[in-house]
Amino acid sequence: MASIKNLKKDINYVLGDVIEYALDVSALKNAPKKGEEIIDEAIETFDSLISKVNDSKVENKKAHFKSINQELEDKAKGLVEKINSL
């Protein structure tokens, strides 16, 4: 099992890269409003995932962290698809 520290870093790096990509693409395509919406969604996802990681009232921690990692992948892919469709 990966450490909690590494999971938090992964969340930060992945969603940070998504935000940076959204900024770049929205600037190139001249669609700042849609870019802001995607960035806001990425920030909400970040907050949600970090709060799930910090939840200490979980019985099966290994399964809990694995589901968080899977949710990170799914949300990041969805956000990238939205950015590509701009």
Secondary structure, 3 states (H helix, E strand, C coil): CCCHHHHHHHHHHHHHHHHHHHHHHHHHCCCHHHHHHHHHHHHHHHHHHHHHHCCCCCCCHHHHHHHHHHHHHHHHHHHHHHHHCC
